[in-house]
Amino acid sequence: MAPELAALIEAGRCLAPADRYELANQMLASIEEPTIDHDKVDEAWRAELRRRIDDVDSGRVQAVDHAETVQIARALAEHSTIGEIPKRGRSAPA
């Protein structure tokens, strides 16, 4: 290890935990490819949430309660082809 690197590591260890965390994040971000634009990701999620809320509010989609969601998930897990998935409101095949 180069002496300069060892000195930087030792200096980093003297930082407060929050500052070490920030330093580590900045160092990782400097070598990660591609750079993630978190603002664009956040905006994409906001748009998706708006779309989903609009779908529910307009009646294009209907919310499914927890019990029915579990029933559908179990049926999906048990069947290998899409044709075997039960329709909403029907019991899963035995």
Phi and psi restraints in degrees (range 20) as a CNS / XPLOR table:
assign (resid 1 and name C) (resid 2 and name N)
       (resid 2 and name CA) (resid 2 and name C) 1.0 -66.2 20.0 2
assign (resid 2 and name N) (resid 2 and name CA)
       (resid 2 and name C) (resid 3 and name N) 1.0 143.5 20.0 2
assign (resid 2 and name C) (resid 3 and name N)
       (resid 3 and name CA) (resid 3 and name C) 1.0 -57.7 20.0 2
assign (resid 3 and name N) (resid 3 and name CA)
       (resid 3 and name C) (resid 4 and name N) 1.0 -35.4 20.0 2
assign (resid 3 and name C) (resid 4 and name N)
       (resid 4 and name CA) (resid 4 and name C) 1.0 -63.0 20.0 2
assign (resid 4 and name N) (resid 4 and name CA)
       (resid 4 and name C) (resid 5 and name N) 1.0 -41.7 20.0 2
assign (resid 4 and name C) (resid 5 and name N)
       (resid 5 and name CA) (resid 5 and name C) 1.0 -66.1 20.0 2
assign (resid 5 and name N) (resid 5 and name CA)
       (resid 5 and name C) (resid 6 and name N) 1.0 -43.7 20.0 2
assign (resid 5 and name C) (resid 6 and name N)
       (resid 6 and name CA) (resid 6 and name C) 1.0 -59.4 20.0 2
assign (resid 6 and name N) (resid 6 and name CA)
       (resid 6 and name C) (resid 7 and name N) 1.0 -40.8 20.0 2
assign (resid 6 and name C) (resid 7 and name N)
       (resid 7 and name CA) (resid 7 and name C) 1.0 -65.5 20.0 2
assign (resid 7 and name N) (resid 7 and name CA)
       (resid 7 and name C) (resid 8 and name N) 1.0 -40.1 20.0 2
assign (resid 7 and name C) (resid 8 and name N)
       (resid 8 and name CA) (resid 8 and name C) 1.0 -64.4 20.0 2
assign (resid 8 and name N) (resid 8 and name CA)
       (resid 8 and name C) (resid 9 and name N) 1.0 -42.5 20.0 2
assign (resid 8 and name C) (resid 9 and name N)
       (resid 9 and name CA) (resid 9 and name C) 1.0 -62.1 20.0 2
assign (resid 9 and name N) (resid 9 and name CA)
       (resid 9 and name C) (resid 10 and name N) 1.0 -46.0 20.0 2
assign (resid 9 and name C) (resid 10 and name N)
       (resid 10 and name CA) (resid 10 and name C) 1.0 -62.9 20.0 2
assign (resid 10 and name N) (resid 10 and name CA)
       (resid 10 and name C) (resid 11 and name N) 1.0 -41.3 20.0 2
assign (resid 10 and name C) (resid 11 and name N)
       (resid 11 and name CA) (resid 11 and name C) 1.0 -63.4 20.0 2
assign (resid 11 and name N) (resid 11 and name CA)
       (resid 11 and name C) (resid 12 and name N) 1.0 -39.6 20.0 2
assign (resid 11 and name C) (resid 12 and name N)
       (resid 12 and name CA) (resid 12 and name C) 1.0 -62.5 20.0 2
assign (resid 12 and name N) (resid 12 and name CA)
       (resid 12 and name C) (resid 13 and name N) 1.0 -35.2 20.0 2
assign (resid 12 and name C) (resid 13 and name N)
       (resid 13 and name CA) (resid 13 and name C) 1.0 -67.5 20.0 2
assign (resid 13 and name N) (resid 13 and name CA)
       (resid 13 and name C) (resid 14 and name N) 1.0 -18.8 20.0 2
assign (resid 13 and name C) (resid 14 and name N)
       (resid 14 and name CA) (resid 14 and name C) 1.0 -83.1 20.0 2
assign (resid 14 and name N) (resid 14 and name CA)
       (resid 14 and name C) (resid 15 and name N) 1.0 -10.1 20.0 2
assign (resid 14 and name C) (resid 15 and name N)
       (resid 15 and name CA) (resid 15 and name C) 1.0 -75.1 20.0 2
assign (resid 15 and name N) (resid 15 and name CA)
       (resid 15 and name C) (resid 16 and name N) 1.0 158.8 20.0 2
assign (resid 15 and name C) (resid 16 and name N)
       (resid 16 and name CA) (resid 16 and name C) 1.0 -65.0 20.0 2
assign (resid 16 and name N) (resid 16 and name CA)
       (resid 16 and name C) (resid 17 and name N) 1.0 152.7 20.0 2
assign (resid 16 and name C) (resid 17 and name N)
       (resid 17 and name CA) (resid 17 and name C) 1.0 -52.1 20.0 2
assign (resid 17 and name N) (resid 17 and name CA)
       (resid 17 and name C) (resid 18 and name N) 1.0 -43.1 20.0 2
assign (resid 17 and name C) (resid 18 and name N)
       (resid 18 and name CA) (resid 18 and name C) 1.0 -63.8 20.0 2
assign (resid 18 and name N) (resid 18 and name CA)
       (resid 18 and name C) (resid 19 and name N) 1.0 -37.9 20.0 2
assign (resid 18 and name C) (resid 19 and name N)
       (resid 19 and name CA) (resid 19 and name C) 1.0 -70.6 20.0 2
assign (resid 19 and name N) (resid 19 and name CA)
       (resid 19 and name C) (resid 20 and name N) 1.0 -36.7 20.0 2
assign (resid 19 and name C) (resid 20 and name N)
       (resid 20 and name CA) (resid 20 and name C) 1.0 -63.4 20.0 2
assign (resid 20 and name N) (resid 20 and name CA)
       (resid 20 and name C) (resid 21 and name N) 1.0 -41.1 20.0 2
assign (resid 20 and name C) (resid 21 and name N)
       (resid 21 and name CA) (resid 21 and name C) 1.0 -60.3 20.0 2
assign (resid 21 and name N) (resid 21 and name CA)
       (resid 21 and name C) (resid 22 and name N) 1.0 -47.5 20.0 2
assign (resid 21 and name C) (resid 22 and name N)
       (resid 22 and name CA) (resid 22 and name C) 1.0 -62.7 20.0 2
assign (resid 22 and name N) (resid 22 and name CA)
       (resid 22 and name C) (resid 23 and name N) 1.0 -43.1 20.0 2
assign (resid 22 and name C) (resid 23 and name N)
       (resid 23 and name CA) (resid 23 and name C) 1.0 -60.3 20.0 2
assign (resid 23 and name N) (resid 23 and name CA)
       (resid 23 and name C) (resid 24 and name N) 1.0 -46.0 20.0 2
assign (resid 23 and name C) (resid 24 and name N)
       (resid 24 and name CA) (resid 24 and name C) 1.0 -60.9 20.0 2
assign (resid 24 and name N) (resid 24 and name CA)
       (resid 24 and name C) (resid 25 and name N) 1.0 -43.9 20.0 2
assign (resid 24 and name C) (resid 25 and name N)
       (resid 25 and name CA) (resid 25 and name C) 1.0 -61.9 20.0 2
assign (resid 25 and name N) (resid 25 and name CA)
       (resid 25 and name C) (resid 26 and name N) 1.0 -42.8 20.0 2
assign (resid 25 and name C) (resid 26 and name N)
       (resid 26 and name CA) (resid 26 and name C) 1.0 -65.0 20.0 2
assign (resid 26 and name N) (resid 26 and name CA)
       (resid 26 and name C) (resid 27 and name N) 1.0 -40.7 20.0 2
assign (resid 26 and name C) (resid 27 and name N)
       (resid 27 and name CA) (resid 27 and name C) 1.0 -64.9 20.0 2
assign (resid 27 and name N) (resid 27 and name CA)
       (resid 27 and name C) (resid 28 and name N) 1.0 -45.0 20.0 2
assign (resid 27 and name C) (resid 28 and name N)
       (resid 28 and name CA) (resid 28 and name C) 1.0 -63.2 20.0 2
assign (resid 28 and name N) (resid 28 and name CA)
       (resid 28 and name C) (resid 29 and name N) 1.0 -42.2 20.0 2
assign (resid 28 and name C) (resid 29 and name N)
       (resid 29 and name CA) (resid 29 and name C) 1.0 -62.4 20.0 2
assign (resid 29 and name N) (resid 29 and name CA)
       (resid 29 and name C) (resid 30 and name N) 1.0 -30.0 20.0 2
assign (resid 29 and name C) (resid 30 and name N)
       (resid 30 and name CA) (resid 30 and name C) 1.0 -72.9 20.0 2
assign (resid 30 and name N) (resid 30 and name CA)
       (resid 30 and name C) (resid 31 and name N) 1.0 -16.1 20.0 2
assign (resid 30 and name C) (resid 31 and name N)
       (resid 31 and name CA) (resid 31 and name C) 1.0 -114.6 20.0 2
assign (resid 31 and name N) (resid 31 and name CA)
       (resid 31 and name C) (resid 32 and name N) 1.0 -10.2 20.0 2
assign (resid 31 and name C) (resid 32 and name N)
       (resid 32 and name CA) (resid 32 and name C) 1.0 -76.6 20.0 2
assign (resid 32 and name N) (resid 32 and name CA)
       (resid 32 and name C) (resid 33 and name N) 1.0 138.7 20.0 2
assign (resid 32 and name C) (resid 33 and name N)
       (resid 33 and name CA) (resid 33 and name C) 1.0 -126.9 20.0 2
assign (resid 33 and name N) (resid 33 and name CA)
       (resid 33 and name C) (resid 34 and name N) 1.0 141.6 20.0 2
assign (resid 33 and name C) (resid 34 and name N)
       (resid 34 and name CA) (resid 34 and name C) 1.0 -77.3 20.0 2
assign (resid 34 and name N) (resid 34 and name CA)
       (resid 34 and name C) (resid 35 and name N) 1.0 163.0 20.0 2
assign (resid 34 and name C) (resid 35 and name N)
       (resid 35 and name CA) (resid 35 and name C) 1.0 -72.5 20.0 2
assign (resid 35 and name N) (resid 35 and name CA)
       (resid 35 and name C) (resid 36 and name N) 1.0 132.1 20.0 2
assign (resid 35 and name C) (resid 36 and name N)
       (resid 36 and name CA) (resid 36 and name C) 1.0 -89.1 20.0 2
assign (resid 36 and name N) (resid 36 and name CA)
       (resid 36 and name C) (resid 37 and name N) 1.0 128.2 20.0 2
assign (resid 36 and name C) (resid 37 and name N)
       (resid 37 and name CA) (resid 37 and name C) 1.0 -90.5 20.0 2
assign (resid 37 and name N) (resid 37 and name CA)
       (resid 37 and name C) (resid 38 and name N) 1.0 95.2 20.0 2
assign (resid 37 and name C) (resid 38 and name N)
       (resid 38 and name CA) (resid 38 and name C) 1.0 -62.5 20.0 2
assign (resid 38 and name N) (resid 38 and name CA)
       (resid 38 and name C) (resid 39 and name N) 1.0 -30.3 20.0 2
assign (resid 38 and name C) (resid 39 and name N)
       (resid 39 and name CA) (resid 39 and name C) 1.0 -63.9 20.0 2
assign (resid 39 and name N) (resid 39 and name CA)
       (resid 39 and name C) (resid 40 and name N) 1.0 -41.6 20.0 2
assign (resid 39 and name C) (resid 40 and name N)
       (resid 40 and name CA) (resid 40 and name C) 1.0 -67.2 20.0 2
assign (resid 40 and name N) (resid 40 and name CA)
       (resid 40 and name C) (resid 41 and name N) 1.0 -39.5 20.0 2
assign (resid 40 and name C) (resid 41 and name N)
       (resid 41 and name CA) (resid 41 and name C) 1.0 -63.3 20.0 2
assign (resid 41 and name N) (resid 41 and name CA)
       (resid 41 and name C) (resid 42 and name N) 1.0 -46.2 20.0 2
assign (resid 41 and name C) (resid 42 and name N)
       (resid 42 and name CA) (resid 42 and name C) 1.0 -60.2 20.0 2
assign (resid 42 and name N) (resid 42 and name CA)
       (resid 42 and name C) (resid 43 and name N) 1.0 -43.6 20.0 2
assign (resid 42 and name C) (resid 43 and name N)
       (resid 43 and name CA) (resid 43 and name C) 1.0 -65.1 20.0 2
assign (resid 43 and name N) (resid 43 and name CA)
       (resid 43 and name C) (resid 44 and name N) 1.0 -39.0 20.0 2
assign (resid 43 and name C) (resid 44 and name N)
       (resid 44 and name CA) (resid 44 and name C) 1.0 -62.8 20.0 2
assign (resid 44 and name N) (resid 44 and name CA)
       (resid 44 and name C) (resid 45 and name N) 1.0 -41.4 20.0 2
assign (resid 44 and name C) (resid 45 and name N)
       (resid 45 and name CA) (resid 45 and name C) 1.0 -66.6 20.0 2
assign (resid 45 and name N) (resid 45 and name CA)
       (resid 45 and name C) (resid 46 and name N) 1.0 -39.6 20.0 2
assign (resid 45 and name C) (resid 46 and name N)
       (resid 46 and name CA) (resid 46 and name C) 1.0 -61.8 20.0 2
assign (resid 46 and name N) (resid 46 and name CA)
       (resid 46 and name C) (resid 47 and name N) 1.0 -41.9 20.0 2
assign (resid 46 and name C) (resid 47 and name N)
       (resid 47 and name CA) (resid 47 and name C) 1.0 -64.1 20.0 2
assign (resid 47 and name N) (resid 47 and name CA)
       (resid 47 and name C) (resid 48 and name N) 1.0 -41.6 20.0 2
assign (resid 47 and name C) (resid 48 and name N)
       (resid 48 and name CA) (resid 48 and name C) 1.0 -63.9 20.0 2
assign (resid 48 and name N) (resid 48 and name CA)
       (resid 48 and name C) (resid 49 and name N) 1.0 -42.6 20.0 2
assign (resid 48 and name C) (resid 49 and name N)
       (resid 49 and name CA) (resid 49 and name C) 1.0 -63.1 20.0 2
assign (resid 49 and name N) (resid 49 and name CA)
       (resid 49 and name C) (resid 50 and name N) 1.0 -42.1 20.0 2
assign (resid 49 and name C) (resid 50 and name N)
       (resid 50 and name CA) (resid 50 and name C) 1.0 -61.0 20.0 2
assign (resid 50 and name N) (resid 50 and name CA)
       (resid 50 and name C) (resid 51 and name N) 1.0 -42.5 20.0 2
assign (resid 50 and name C) (resid 51 and name N)
       (resid 51 and name CA) (resid 51 and name C) 1.0 -62.1 20.0 2
assign (resid 51 and name N) (resid 51 and name CA)
       (resid 51 and name C) (resid 52 and name N) 1.0 -45.2 20.0 2
assign (resid 51 and name C) (resid 52 and name N)
       (resid 52 and name CA) (resid 52 and name C) 1.0 -65.9 20.0 2
assign (resid 52 and name N) (resid 52 and name CA)
       (resid 52 and name C) (resid 53 and name N) 1.0 -41.1 20.0 2
assign (resid 52 and name C) (resid 53 and name N)
       (resid 53 and name CA) (resid 53 and name C) 1.0 -63.7 20.0 2
assign (resid 53 and name N) (resid 53 and name CA)
       (resid 53 and name C) (resid 54 and name N) 1.0 -43.5 20.0 2
assign (resid 53 and name C) (resid 54 and name N)
       (resid 54 and name CA) (resid 54 and name C) 1.0 -60.9 20.0 2
assign (resid 54 and name N) (resid 54 and name CA)
       (resid 54 and name C) (resid 55 and name N) 1.0 -39.5 20.0 2
assign (resid 54 and name C) (resid 55 and name N)
       (resid 55 and name CA) (resid 55 and name C) 1.0 -61.5 20.0 2
assign (resid 55 and name N) (resid 55 and name CA)
       (resid 55 and name C) (resid 56 and name N) 1.0 -42.7 20.0 2
assign (resid 55 and name C) (resid 56 and name N)
       (resid 56 and name CA) (resid 56 and name C) 1.0 -69.8 20.0 2
assign (resid 56 and name N) (resid 56 and name CA)
       (resid 56 and name C) (resid 57 and name N) 1.0 -47.1 20.0 2
assign (resid 56 and name C) (resid 57 and name N)
       (resid 57 and name CA) (resid 57 and name C) 1.0 -61.1 20.0 2
assign (resid 57 and name N) (resid 57 and name CA)
       (resid 57 and name C) (resid 58 and name N) 1.0 -35.6 20.0 2
assign (resid 57 and name C) (resid 58 and name N)
       (resid 58 and name CA) (resid 58 and name C) 1.0 -83.5 20.0 2
assign (resid 58 and name N) (resid 58 and name CA)
       (resid 58 and name C) (resid 59 and name N) 1.0 -11.7 20.0 2
assign (resid 58 and name C) (resid 59 and name N)
       (resid 59 and name CA) (resid 59 and name C) 1.0 88.5 20.0 2
assign (resid 59 and name N) (resid 59 and name CA)
       (resid 59 and name C) (resid 60 and name N) 1.0 2.6 20.0 2
assign (resid 59 and name C) (resid 60 and name N)
       (resid 60 and name CA) (resid 60 and name C) 1.0 -64.0 20.0 2
assign (resid 60 and name N) (resid 60 and name CA)
       (resid 60 and name C) (resid 61 and name N) 1.0 -30.6 20.0 2
assign (resid 60 and name C) (resid 61 and name N)
       (resid 61 and name CA) (resid 61 and name C) 1.0 -130.7 20.0 2
assign (resid 61 and name N) (resid 61 and name CA)
       (resid 61 and name C) (resid 62 and name N) 1.0 157.5 20.0 2
assign (resid 61 and name C) (resid 62 and name N)
       (resid 62 and name CA) (resid 62 and name C) 1.0 -120.8 20.0 2
assign (resid 62 and name N) (resid 62 and name CA)
       (resid 62 and name C) (resid 63 and name N) 1.0 135.5 20.0 2
assign (resid 62 and name C) (resid 63 and name N)
       (resid 63 and name CA) (resid 63 and name C) 1.0 -67.6 20.0 2
assign (resid 63 and name N) (resid 63 and name CA)
       (resid 63 and name C) (resid 64 and name N) 1.0 149.2 20.0 2
assign (resid 63 and name C) (resid 64 and name N)
       (resid 64 and name CA) (resid 64 and name C) 1.0 -117.6 20.0 2
assign (resid 64 and name N) (resid 64 and name CA)
       (resid 64 and name C) (resid 65 and name N) 1.0 131.6 20.0 2
assign (resid 64 and name C) (resid 65 and name N)
       (resid 65 and name CA) (resid 65 and name C) 1.0 -72.6 20.0 2
assign (resid 65 and name N) (resid 65 and name CA)
       (resid 65 and name C) (resid 66 and name N) 1.0 169.2 20.0 2
assign (resid 65 and name C) (resid 66 and name N)
       (resid 66 and name CA) (resid 66 and name C) 1.0 -58.3 20.0 2
assign (resid 66 and name N) (resid 66 and name CA)
       (resid 66 and name C) (resid 67 and name N) 1.0 -47.7 20.0 2
assign (resid 66 and name C) (resid 67 and name N)
       (resid 67 and name CA) (resid 67 and name C) 1.0 -60.2 20.0 2
assign (resid 67 and name N) (resid 67 and name CA)
       (resid 67 and name C) (resid 68 and name N) 1.0 -42.3 20.0 2
assign (resid 67 and name C) (resid 68 and name N)
       (resid 68 and name CA) (resid 68 and name C) 1.0 -70.1 20.0 2
assign (resid 68 and name N) (resid 68 and name CA)
       (resid 68 and name C) (resid 69 and name N) 1.0 -36.6 20.0 2
assign (resid 68 and name C) (resid 69 and name N)
       (resid 69 and name CA) (resid 69 and name C) 1.0 -61.4 20.0 2
assign (resid 69 and name N) (resid 69 and name CA)
       (resid 69 and name C) (resid 70 and name N) 1.0 -43.6 20.0 2
assign (resid 69 and name C) (resid 70 and name N)
       (resid 70 and name CA) (resid 70 and name C) 1.0 -63.6 20.0 2
assign (resid 70 and name N) (resid 70 and name CA)
       (resid 70 and name C) (resid 71 and name N) 1.0 -42.2 20.0 2
assign (resid 70 and name C) (resid 71 and name N)
       (resid 71 and name CA) (resid 71 and name C) 1.0 -60.2 20.0 2
assign (resid 71 and name N) (resid 71 and name CA)
       (resid 71 and name C) (resid 72 and name N) 1.0 -45.3 20.0 2
assign (resid 71 and name C) (resid 72 and name N)
       (resid 72 and name CA) (resid 72 and name C) 1.0 -65.2 20.0 2
assign (resid 72 and name N) (resid 72 and name CA)
       (resid 72 and name C) (resid 73 and name N) 1.0 -43.8 20.0 2
assign (resid 72 and name C) (resid 73 and name N)
       (resid 73 and name CA) (resid 73 and name C) 1.0 -61.8 20.0 2
assign (resid 73 and name N) (resid 73 and name CA)
       (resid 73 and name C) (resid 74 and name N) 1.0 -41.7 20.0 2
assign (resid 73 and name C) (resid 74 and name N)
       (resid 74 and name CA) (resid 74 and name C) 1.0 -64.3 20.0 2
assign (resid 74 and name N) (resid 74 and name CA)
       (resid 74 and name C) (resid 75 and name N) 1.0 -41.5 20.0 2
assign (resid 74 and name C) (resid 75 and name N)
       (resid 75 and name CA) (resid 75 and name C) 1.0 -63.7 20.0 2
assign (resid 75 and name N) (resid 75 and name CA)
       (resid 75 and name C) (resid 76 and name N) 1.0 -41.5 20.0 2
assign (resid 75 and name C) (resid 76 and name N)
       (resid 76 and name CA) (resid 76 and name C) 1.0 -62.7 20.0 2
assign (resid 76 and name N) (resid 76 and name CA)
       (resid 76 and name C) (resid 77 and name N) 1.0 -39.5 20.0 2
assign (resid 76 and name C) (resid 77 and name N)
       (resid 77 and name CA) (resid 77 and name C) 1.0 -69.2 20.0 2
assign (resid 77 and name N) (resid 77 and name CA)
       (resid 77 and name C) (resid 78 and name N) 1.0 -28.9 20.0 2
assign (resid 77 and name C) (resid 78 and name N)
       (resid 78 and name CA) (resid 78 and name C) 1.0 -84.8 20.0 2
assign (resid 78 and name N) (resid 78 and name CA)
       (resid 78 and name C) (resid 79 and name N) 1.0 -19.4 20.0 2
assign (resid 78 and name C) (resid 79 and name N)
       (resid 79 and name CA) (resid 79 and name C) 1.0 -116.6 20.0 2
assign (resid 79 and name N) (resid 79 and name CA)
       (resid 79 and name C) (resid 80 and name N) 1.0 140.0 20.0 2
assign (resid 79 and name C) (resid 80 and name N)
       (resid 80 and name CA) (resid 80 and name C) 1.0 -94.2 20.0 2
assign (resid 80 and name N) (resid 80 and name CA)
       (resid 80 and name C) (resid 81 and name N) 1.0 -15.8 20.0 2
assign (resid 80 and name C) (resid 81 and name N)
       (resid 81 and name CA) (resid 81 and name C) 1.0 -120.7 20.0 2
assign (resid 81 and name N) (resid 81 and name CA)
       (resid 81 and name C) (resid 82 and name N) 1.0 149.5 20.0 2
assign (resid 81 and name C) (resid 82 and name N)
       (resid 82 and name CA) (resid 82 and name C) 1.0 -63.4 20.0 2
assign (resid 82 and name N) (resid 82 and name CA)
       (resid 82 and name C) (resid 83 and name N) 1.0 -29.7 20.0 2
assign (resid 82 and name C) (resid 83 and name N)
       (resid 83 and name CA) (resid 83 and name C) 1.0 -65.7 20.0 2
assign (resid 83 and name N) (resid 83 and name CA)
       (resid 83 and name C) (resid 84 and name N) 1.0 -19.2 20.0 2
assign (resid 83 and name C) (resid 84 and name N)
       (resid 84 and name CA) (resid 84 and name C) 1.0 -92.3 20.0 2
assign (resid 84 and name N) (resid 84 and name CA)
       (resid 84 and name C) (resid 85 and name N) 1.0 -4.4 20.0 2
assign (resid 84 and name C) (resid 85 and name N)
       (resid 85 and name CA) (resid 85 and name C) 1.0 -73.5 20.0 2
assign (resid 85 and name N) (resid 85 and name CA)
       (resid 85 and name C) (resid 86 and name N) 1.0 127.4 20.0 2
assign (resid 85 and name C) (resid 86 and name N)
       (resid 86 and name CA) (resid 86 and name C) 1.0 -67.8 20.0 2
assign (resid 86 and name N) (resid 86 and name CA)
       (resid 86 and name C) (resid 87 and name N) 1.0 150.5 20.0 2
assign (resid 86 and name C) (resid 87 and name N)
       (resid 87 and name CA) (resid 87 and name C) 1.0 -72.2 20.0 2
assign (resid 87 and name N) (resid 87 and name CA)
       (resid 87 and name C) (resid 88 and name N) 1.0 157.7 20.0 2
assign (resid 87 and name C) (resid 88 and name N)
       (resid 88 and name CA) (resid 88 and name C) 1.0 -57.6 20.0 2
assign (resid 88 and name N) (resid 88 and name CA)
       (resid 88 and name C) (resid 89 and name N) 1.0 139.3 20.0 2
assign (resid 88 and name C) (resid 89 and name N)
       (resid 89 and name CA) (resid 89 and name C) 1.0 87.5 20.0 2
assign (resid 89 and name N) (resid 89 and name CA)
       (resid 89 and name C) (resid 90 and name N) 1.0 -8.2 20.0 2
assign (resid 89 and name C) (resid 90 and name N)
       (resid 90 and name CA) (resid 90 and name C) 1.0 -106.5 20.0 2
assign (resid 90 and name N) (resid 90 and name CA)
       (resid 90 and name C) (resid 91 and name N) 1.0 151.3 20.0 2
assign (resid 90 and name C) (resid 91 and name N)
       (resid 91 and name CA) (resid 91 and name C) 1.0 -72.6 20.0 2
assign (resid 91 and name N) (resid 91 and name CA)
       (resid 91 and name C) (resid 92 and name N) 1.0 152.2 20.0 2
assign (resid 91 and name C) (resid 92 and name N)
       (resid 92 and name CA) (resid 92 and name C) 1.0 -68.0 20.0 2
assign (resid 92 and name N) (resid 92 and name CA)
       (resid 92 and name C) (resid 93 and name N) 1.0 144.5 20.0 2
assign (resid 92 and name C) (resid 93 and name N)
       (resid 93 and name CA) (resid 93 and name C) 1.0 -60.5 20.0 2
assign (resid 93 and name N) (resid 93 and name CA)
       (resid 93 and name C) (resid 94 and name N) 1.0 145.9 20.0 2
